[in-house]
């Protein structure tokens, strides 16, 4: 396995990876309990828009 191939495996072992995302707006929220799942409320203007969720911790 080359050095280039080893790098992603080492990052996975540490438990975090780096993402670069281009977007229009960002909010920071905490996930709340909702039955057997979690929920995040977003602005109503975001309804129908494409979003990405990234767990930070």
Chimera marker file (.cmm) of the C-alpha trace (Angstrom):
<marker_set name="trace">
<marker id="1" x="0.000" y="0.000" z="0.000" r="1" g="1" b="0" radius="0.5"/>
<marker id="2" x="1.438" y="3.386" z="-0.984" r="1" g="1" b="0" radius="0.5"/>
<marker id="3" x="1.676" y="6.422" z="1.328" r="1" g="1" b="0" radius="0.5"/>
<marker id="4" x="-1.251" y="8.028" z="-0.521" r="1" g="1" b="0" radius="0.5"/>
<marker id="5" x="-3.427" y="4.948" z="0.136" r="1" g="1" b="0" radius="0.5"/>
<marker id="6" x="-2.550" y="4.913" z="3.858" r="1" g="1" b="0" radius="0.5"/>
<marker id="7" x="-3.656" y="8.494" z="4.586" r="1" g="1" b="0" radius="0.5"/>
<marker id="8" x="-7.475" y="7.935" z="4.506" r="1" g="1" b="0" radius="0.5"/>
<marker id="9" x="-7.138" y="4.885" z="6.770" r="1" g="1" b="0" radius="0.5"/>
<marker id="10" x="-5.192" y="6.904" z="9.350" r="1" g="1" b="0" radius="0.5"/>
<marker id="11" x="-7.854" y="9.652" z="9.297" r="1" g="1" b="0" radius="0.5"/>
<marker id="12" x="-10.640" y="7.085" z="9.824" r="1" g="1" b="0" radius="0.5"/>
<marker id="13" x="-8.855" y="5.713" z="12.905" r="1" g="1" b="0" radius="0.5"/>
<marker id="14" x="-8.810" y="9.176" z="14.487" r="1" g="1" b="0" radius="0.5"/>
<marker id="15" x="-12.588" y="9.426" z="14.119" r="1" g="1" b="0" radius="0.5"/>
<marker id="16" x="-12.813" y="12.644" z="12.108" r="1" g="1" b="0" radius="0.5"/>
<marker id="17" x="-12.427" y="13.766" z="8.524" r="1" g="1" b="0" radius="0.5"/>
<marker id="18" x="-12.252" y="17.155" z="6.838" r="1" g="1" b="0" radius="0.5"/>
<marker id="19" x="-15.110" y="18.304" z="4.586" r="1" g="1" b="0" radius="0.5"/>
<marker id="20" x="-15.115" y="21.315" z="2.312" r="1" g="1" b="0" radius="0.5"/>
<marker id="21" x="-18.623" y="22.449" z="1.368" r="1" g="1" b="0" radius="0.5"/>
<marker id="22" x="-19.704" y="25.495" z="-0.604" r="1" g="1" b="0" radius="0.5"/>
<marker id="23" x="-23.041" y="26.975" z="0.393" r="1" g="1" b="0" radius="0.5"/>
<marker id="24" x="-25.247" y="29.996" z="0.851" r="1" g="1" b="0" radius="0.5"/>
<marker id="25" x="-26.043" y="30.038" z="4.573" r="1" g="1" b="0" radius="0.5"/>
<marker id="26" x="-25.111" y="28.137" z="7.743" r="1" g="1" b="0" radius="0.5"/>
<marker id="27" x="-26.782" y="27.557" z="11.116" r="1" g="1" b="0" radius="0.5"/>
<marker id="28" x="-25.382" y="25.756" z="14.148" r="1" g="1" b="0" radius="0.5"/>
<marker id="29" x="-27.911" y="23.756" z="16.183" r="1" g="1" b="0" radius="0.5"/>
<marker id="30" x="-28.073" y="20.943" z="18.710" r="1" g="1" b="0" radius="0.5"/>
<marker id="31" x="-30.071" y="17.827" z="17.806" r="1" g="1" b="0" radius="0.5"/>
<marker id="32" x="-33.093" y="17.347" z="20.102" r="1" g="1" b="0" radius="0.5"/>
<marker id="33" x="-34.747" y="14.058" z="21.072" r="1" g="1" b="0" radius="0.5"/>
<marker id="34" x="-37.847" y="13.208" z="19.019" r="1" g="1" b="0" radius="0.5"/>
<marker id="35" x="-39.277" y="9.806" z="19.885" r="1" g="1" b="0" radius="0.5"/>
<marker id="36" x="-36.700" y="7.185" z="18.847" r="1" g="1" b="0" radius="0.5"/>
<marker id="37" x="-34.880" y="9.661" z="16.624" r="1" g="1" b="0" radius="0.5"/>
<marker id="38" x="-33.379" y="13.151" z="16.609" r="1" g="1" b="0" radius="0.5"/>
<marker id="39" x="-34.668" y="16.383" z="15.139" r="1" g="1" b="0" radius="0.5"/>
<marker id="40" x="-33.267" y="19.735" z="14.031" r="1" g="1" b="0" radius="0.5"/>
<marker id="41" x="-35.572" y="22.622" z="13.209" r="1" g="1" b="0" radius="0.5"/>
<marker id="42" x="-34.440" y="24.777" z="10.299" r="1" g="1" b="0" radius="0.5"/>
<marker id="43" x="-35.761" y="28.104" z="8.996" r="1" g="1" b="0" radius="0.5"/>
<marker id="44" x="-39.021" y="27.797" z="7.029" r="1" g="1" b="0" radius="0.5"/>
<marker id="45" x="-37.336" y="29.481" z="4.064" r="1" g="1" b="0" radius="0.5"/>
<marker id="46" x="-35.170" y="26.342" z="3.781" r="1" g="1" b="0" radius="0.5"/>
<marker id="47" x="-38.170" y="24.079" z="3.035" r="1" g="1" b="0" radius="0.5"/>
<marker id="48" x="-37.610" y="22.383" z="-0.322" r="1" g="1" b="0" radius="0.5"/>
<marker id="49" x="-33.920" y="23.315" z="-0.392" r="1" g="1" b="0" radius="0.5"/>
<marker id="50" x="-31.016" y="20.851" z="-0.493" r="1" g="1" b="0" radius="0.5"/>
<marker id="51" x="-29.035" y="20.717" z="2.781" r="1" g="1" b="0" radius="0.5"/>
<marker id="52" x="-26.104" y="18.722" z="4.183" r="1" g="1" b="0" radius="0.5"/>
<marker id="53" x="-25.812" y="17.743" z="7.832" r="1" g="1" b="0" radius="0.5"/>
<marker id="54" x="-22.350" y="17.145" z="9.330" r="1" g="1" b="0" radius="0.5"/>
<marker id="55" x="-21.960" y="15.748" z="12.850" r="1" g="1" b="0" radius="0.5"/>
<marker id="56" x="-19.268" y="17.758" z="14.633" r="1" g="1" b="0" radius="0.5"/>
<marker id="57" x="-18.842" y="15.714" z="17.833" r="1" g="1" b="0" radius="0.5"/>
<link id1="1" id2="2" r="1" g="1" b="0" radius="0.2"/>
<link id1="2" id2="3" r="1" g="1" b="0" radius="0.2"/>
<link id1="3" id2="4" r="1" g="1" b="0" radius="0.2"/>
<link id1="4" id2="5" r="1" g="1" b="0" radius="0.2"/>
<link id1="5" id2="6" r="1" g="1" b="0" radius="0.2"/>
<link id1="6" id2="7" r="1" g="1" b="0" radius="0.2"/>
<link id1="7" id2="8" r="1" g="1" b="0" radius="0.2"/>
<link id1="8" id2="9" r="1" g="1" b="0" radius="0.2"/>
<link id1="9" id2="10" r="1" g="1" b="0" radius="0.2"/>
<link id1="10" id2="11" r="1" g="1" b="0" radius="0.2"/>
<link id1="11" id2="12" r="1" g="1" b="0" radius="0.2"/>
<link id1="12" id2="13" r="1" g="1" b="0" radius="0.2"/>
<link id1="13" id2="14" r="1" g="1" b="0" radius="0.2"/>
<link id1="14" id2="15" r="1" g="1" b="0" radius="0.2"/>
<link id1="15" id2="16" r="1" g="1" b="0" radius="0.2"/>
<link id1="16" id2="17" r="1" g="1" b="0" radius="0.2"/>
<link id1="17" id2="18" r="1" g="1" b="0" radius="0.2"/>
<link id1="18" id2="19" r="1" g="1" b="0" radius="0.2"/>
<link id1="19" id2="20" r="1" g="1" b="0" radius="0.2"/>
<link id1="20" id2="21" r="1" g="1" b="0" radius="0.2"/>
<link id1="21" id2="22" r="1" g="1" b="0" radius="0.2"/>
<link id1="22" id2="23" r="1" g="1" b="0" radius="0.2"/>
<link id1="23" id2="24" r="1" g="1" b="0" radius="0.2"/>
<link id1="24" id2="25" r="1" g="1" b="0" radius="0.2"/>
<link id1="25" id2="26" r="1" g="1" b="0" radius="0.2"/>
<link id1="26" id2="27" r="1" g="1" b="0" radius="0.2"/>
<link id1="27" id2="28" r="1" g="1" b="0" radius="0.2"/>
<link id1="28" id2="29" r="1" g="1" b="0" radius="0.2"/>
<link id1="29" id2="30" r="1" g="1" b="0" radius="0.2"/>
<link id1="30" id2="31" r="1" g="1" b="0" radius="0.2"/>
<link id1="31" id2="32" r="1" g="1" b="0" radius="0.2"/>
<link id1="32" id2="33" r="1" g="1" b="0" radius="0.2"/>
<link id1="33" id2="34" r="1" g="1" b="0" radius="0.2"/>
<link id1="34" id2="35" r="1" g="1" b="0" radius="0.2"/>
<link id1="35" id2="36" r="1" g="1" b="0" radius="0.2"/>
<link id1="36" id2="37" r="1" g="1" b="0" radius="0.2"/>
<link id1="37" id2="38" r="1" g="1" b="0" radius="0.2"/>
<link id1="38" id2="39" r="1" g="1" b="0" radius="0.2"/>
<link id1="39" id2="40" r="1" g="1" b="0" radius="0.2"/>
<link id1="40" id2="41" r="1" g="1" b="0" radius="0.2"/>
<link id1="41" id2="42" r="1" g="1" b="0" radius="0.2"/>
<link id1="42" id2="43" r="1" g="1" b="0" radius="0.2"/>
<link id1="43" id2="44" r="1" g="1" b="0" radius="0.2"/>
<link id1="44" id2="45" r="1" g="1" b="0" radius="0.2"/>
<link id1="45" id2="46" r="1" g="1" b="0" radius="0.2"/>
<link id1="46" id2="47" r="1" g="1" b="0" radius="0.2"/>
<link id1="47" id2="48" r="1" g="1" b="0" radius="0.2"/>
<link id1="48" id2="49" r="1" g="1" b="0" radius="0.2"/>
<link id1="49" id2="50" r="1" g="1" b="0" radius="0.2"/>
<link id1="50" id2="51" r="1" g="1" b="0" radius="0.2"/>
<link id1="51" id2="52" r="1" g="1" b="0" radius="0.2"/>
<link id1="52" id2="53" r="1" g="1" b="0" radius="0.2"/>
<link id1="53" id2="54" r="1" g="1" b="0" radius="0.2"/>
<link id1="54" id2="55" r="1" g="1" b="0" radius="0.2"/>
<link id1="55" id2="56" r="1" g="1" b="0" radius="0.2"/>
<link id1="56" id2="57" r="1" g="1" b="0" radius="0.2"/>
</marker_set>
